[in-house]
């Protein structure tokens, strides 16, 4: 066997890379992880964690509005955006320290710098060559923006998390979960927010009832959604702010432009061609069910593979990889019924098939309810909660659970267990609800909604 510096070299110290490295080290492997940025990766430093902290901060604006209906008087309350950002940064510093400690205690060497492949066993790290028997690519994704005139004036979610001055007007280009989450944060804190999308609806890929319900609630809160629109150019205005030239329609004036038009695998400059690793047209590293690339000694996990771009997925892929390669207990990741959430206001929770996906497989029964949550009654907030079950009409198995409303992510997490176990609608019906809660609606929906009438093909 060749004499390598390490048994495993992981490129990327995000959630997946750190978990894989620590496990492999625990199984006795000599491990090092390479990171050219902050330890913790996208989720901890540039995504889930800092964004959720800002979501919590923004939610207090709603609570302050609602508390008057419950007998509280509000006076002398002020919000300071820089204080929130400073507190968020302090927490990220703490978490980065925790990650460094975990690597050190797990006997994982940390090599700080940018990695570039030299061959199937060697990488260059800022001028130094390091070799390993196995190499794991876990570099995640990176925000993408179109190539249009003036795009240098726009920010992405990375920069939005570190703004020290809050704009009066914000235009977000894109309609995915990142776009609606940041729209909700800034809207709740008093910013005039517009969301510009190319298609007719937000949240492409989600269930239609989620898309429609969330659109109604965002508009109700004062967010302007501009559908069917393409931004052609961004001009910087002499008096400050920016002007977005679009098709169709008149130009949009704004103080800040944020692009949330997707993320791409962060493989640029990694030198994958030198190692013989093949990538898809999107830049995603091609892997098999064992997370192995087209080169036997090189593996990849997480967002860089462009399968399901969620932190818990990357972590479970990391666990499967470490057990398979370093613990002689082969396992593969199960991608069925992976729950997800959108931390908009109100939030979204979903697991399983959408109605459209389920109908493509066969006959279904749809159960749906919309109601005003009890909390909003005294507060006077006109917000609706939507819950939906998609059921296989032949087997009675619940194929999908979808929700828009307070605590949706917390509720859907529990239902994900039920779907993983193959629960039927009859078992949902036999479950006694907790009263009074919103969650009990998922076990009290008895009557399916009428089947839609689809147009018949002409003779």
N, C-alpha and C positions, 0 to 999 in steps of 0.2 A: 504493500500500500504506500502511495506517495506520502511524503512528509509535508503536510500542510500546516499553516499557522493555526488554523481552527478547524473543528469538525463542522461547525455551522457559522456562516457569516450572514447576518440579516441586514438588509438594506432598508432602513426606515424604522424609526423608533416611535411609531404610533401604537394604537391599542393592539392591533394584530401582531405587529412585529415584536413588541415587548412581551406579549403573552407567549408567543412561540419561542422566543429566546429564553425566557425564564423556565419554561417547561423543559426545553431541551437541556438546559444547564442542570435542571433537577434530575434529569435522566442520566447525567454523567458526561454529557458532551462538553467539549471546549467551545465556548460560544462568544461571539462578539457581535455588536450591533452598531451600524454606521448611521449617523444622522447629521444632516447639514443645516438643520434648523433647530427649533426648540424640541425638547424631549416631551413626548406626549402625543405628537402628531395632530392631524386635523381635528379630531373630535375634542380633544382636551384643550388645545391651544387656539384653534381657528374655527371651531364648529359647535358641536352639540353643547358643550359645557358653558362657554362664554355666552352663547346665544340664549341658553335657557336662563342664565342669570339675568340677562336683560329682559327676558320675558317676565320673570318674576317681578322685576322692578316696574315694568309697565302695567302689570296686573293691579298694582296698588292704586293706580289711577281709577280703575273701575270700582275697586272696593270703596274708595273715598266717595265716589258718586253715589254708590248704592247704600252706604251706611246711614244716610239721612233718613231713608224710609224706615230704618230700624231704630230711630230715636236718637241717633248720635248727631251732634252738631259739629260742623267743621269750620275751623277758623285758624288763621295763621299758618296754613299748610303751604309749603313751597317745595318744588322739586329742583334738584341740582344735578344735571346730567354729568358734568365732570366728576362729581363725587361717586356716581354709580360706576363710571368707567374706571376710576381709580380703585374702587373696592373690587371690581371684577379682575383687574390686573393683579392685585394683591393675592387673590385666590388662585390665579393661574400660576403665579410664582410659587405658591405653596405646593400646588399639584405637581409642578415640574420637579420640585425637590423630592416629592414622594416617589415619582417615577425613577429618578436617579438612585434613590435609596433602594428601590425594589430591584433594579438591575445589579447594583453592587452586592446586595444580600443574596441575589440569585447566581452569583459568580459569573456574571455576564460583563465582558469588557465593553466599555463605551468608546467608540472611535468617532470623534467629532470632525466632520468634513463632508464633502460631496464625493459620492462614489461613482465610478465609471468602469464598466466591464472592460477587461483586457482579453479574457478568454473565458472558457467554461468554469475555471477554478480561480481566476485572479481578477481583482479589481484594483483600480488606482484610487487612492483617497488623498486628494490634494498633493500629489507627487510621490506618495508612498505606496508601494505594491503590497497588497495583503492577499493571502491565498486561503482557500477553504475547500474541504471535501464536498460540502453542500452549501449552496447559496440560496437564500430566501429573499424574494423581492416583495417588499411591503411598503411601497412608497406612496400609496394612496392616490388621490386625485387633486386637481387644481382648477380653480374657476377659469372658465373660458369666455372670451368676448369676441364679437365679430370684428372683422377688419373693415372699418368704415372711417371716413374723415372725422377727426375730433374724438376718437375713442379714448385717446390719452387723457381726456378730461373726466372720464367715468371712473367710478370705484367699483369694487366687488365686495362680497360679504367679508373678505379678509380685512379690508380697510374700514368697513362700516362698524366693525367691532371695536375699533380704536379711535373713532371720531371723538375729538374733545370739544367740538362745537356742534350743536344740534341745528340743522337747517330749519327754516320756516316752511320751505316747500321741497319735497323730495319726489323724484320720479324714478320708479323702479321698472326696469325693462326685463320682462320674464314673468311667467305665471306658475312656476313650480313651487315646491314647498318652501324653499329658501326665500323666494320673493314674497309669498304671503305671510311668512313669519316676520320678516323685517317690516313689511307694511303694517302689520298689527302692532309691532313694538312702537314704531315711530308715530303711528296714528294715535295710540293710547296716550302718548306723551305730548300730544298737541300739534304734531307736524301735519301739514296739508300734504297728503300722500296720494299719488296717482300710480296705478299699475298698468303698464302698456304690454299687451300680449299680441302675438301674431295670429293666433287662432281665436275662436269665439268664446272659449271658456278657460278658466284657470285649472290647475292640477290635472294635467293630462295623465291618463293611466289610472286615475282613481275612479271609484264608482260614480255614476252620473248623479245620484242623489246627494253624494258628498259635495260634488262640484257645484251643483245648483244651490244647495243649502248654504254652503260657505260663501258663495258669491253674494247671496241675499244679505247675509249677516255683515260681511265686510262693507257692502254699500250702505247698509243701515247705520253703520258706525261712522260713515263719512268718507270712506276710501273710494276714490274714483277709479273705475276699471275701464280701460280704453281697449276694446277688442279689435281684431282684424287690422292691426296697425304695424307698419314696419318703420323703424327709425333709419333714415338715410344718412344723417349727418348731425354732429353735435358742434354747435358754435359757442364760443365763449363770448359773452356779452360785455361790452366796454364798461358798463355801469355795475357789473357783477352778475354772477349767476350764468346760466346757460340757456341756449335755445335749441330745441330738438326739432329738426326738419324731418317730417314724416310723410308717409303715404298710406292712406289718403288723409286729408284734413289739414287744418292750419297748424302752424308750429306751436310747440309747447314750451313755455318759459318756466324755468325751475331754478332753484338754488343749488341743487345737488342731483347728480345722475348716478344711479347704482344699477349695474348689470347683474342679473341673476338668471343667466341664460344657459345654465348647465355647467357641469364639471367634466373634465376629461382625465383619463389615466395620466399620471405624472411621469411619463416615461421619456420625455424629451431630454436628450443629453446623457442618458444612462448608458449608452453604448451597447445596447442589446444585440446589435448586429455583429459585434465583435465576438460575442459568445455564441451566436447562432440561434438566439431565442427569437421565435416568430411572434409578431403582433398582428392584431386585426387592423382594419382600416382606421378605426377610432383611436388606435394607439394602445389598446388594451392587450395585456399579455395573455396569450392563448394557453389555457391549462386544461388538463383532464380532470376526472372526478377526484383524483388524489392530489390535486393542486400542483401537479408536475407540468412544467413547460415542455416545449419541443426538445429541450436538452435535459437528459436524464438526471443531471446533478443539480439542476436549477429549478426552484419552485416559486410559486407566487400566490399570494392571498390578498384579500381585501379589495378596496376600490380599484386598484390597478388592474384587476381582472374584469371589471365591469360586469359583474354578475348581479348581486344585490348590494348596493352601496349603503350599508348600514353597519355601524360599529359592532353590534353584537354578532353580526354575520362574520365579520372579519375575525373576531375573537374566537368564534367556534371553528372557523376554518383553521385558525392557528392551533387550536387544541387538536384537531384532526391531523394536521400536518405533523406536529411534534410526536404524537402517539404512534403515527404510522412509521415515521422515519427513524425515530430515536428510542422508541419503547417497544417495538415489535408487537404492537397491538393495532393493526390497521383499522381505520375508521374513515368514513366519508361524511360530509356535511349533508344534512337533510334540508332542502330548500322549500319544502312544502309548508304552507301555513305560517309564514314568517310575519309576525305582526309589525306594524309601523305606526308612527304618529306624526302629525303636523302640529307644531306648537304655535298655531295661529290663535287669534281671539275671535270667536271661540275655537278651542282646539279640535283636532280630528284624531280618531283612532280607527284602525282598520286591520282586519286579518282575513285571509282566505280570498275567495274569488269575488270579483265584481259581478253584478247582474249580467252584464254583457258577456263576460267570460263564461259564466255558468250556462247561459242560454246556448252558447256555441257547443256545449257538450250534451245538451238534452233538455227535457222539460223541467221547469223549476216552479216553485211557489215562493212568492215574495211577501214578506211581512214587514210593514213599515209603520212607524208612528212619529208624529211631530207634536210637540207640546211645549208649553211654557214652564220652565223649571220652577219649583216652589220658591227657591231663593229669590227669583226675580219679581215675585208677586208684590211684596211690600216695597221692594226697591223701585218698582215702576219701570224696570228695564224690559223693553219689548224685544226679547231675544228668544228664538225657538231652538229647541233641541231636536235632532233627528236621529232615530235609531232604525236599523234595518237588518233583517235576516234574509239570507239567500239559501233556499232549501232545495235539495234534489227531490223532485216530485216522485221519483221511482223508489228511492231508498229511504227517504225522510232524513237523510244526513244533512246537517247544517254545513253549507259550503263557504259561507262568508258572513262576517259580522261587521257592520259599519256604523260609525257614530260621529256626529258633530254636536258638540256641547261640552259644558263644564265637566272636567274629570274624564273625558273620553279616553285618553291614553291609559289612565289607571284602570278603567273598567275593561277596556279591550284586552289588556294584558291577561286578566283572568280568563276571559273567554277564549283566548288563544290556546290555553291548556285544554279546554273542552274540545276545540276543533282538532287539536293534535290527537286527542283520544277518540276521535270519530263520533262525537256526540250527535244524537238525532234531535229533531224538533220535539218529539214526544218526551225526550229526557229534559229538554229545556222547559217544557210545559209542566213536567212533574217536579221541577225545582221550585221551592218556596222562596219568594222574593223577600227582601229586607225592606220594610216600610217605615217611614216614607223615604225612599231614595229614587234617584233617576235610574240606577242600575236595574231595579226590579222590573222595569219595562221590558227588558230583554227576555224575561221569563213569563210575561203576562200577555204578550201579543198572540191572540188566538185566531184571528181571521185574516187570511191572506188578502192582499189587495187584488182587485179585478185584473185579469190578464189584459195586456194592451191589445188593441186591434191593429194588426199589421196589414199594410196595403197588399192586396192580392195582385199578382202579376197579370198584365193584360193578356187577353187571348191572342 
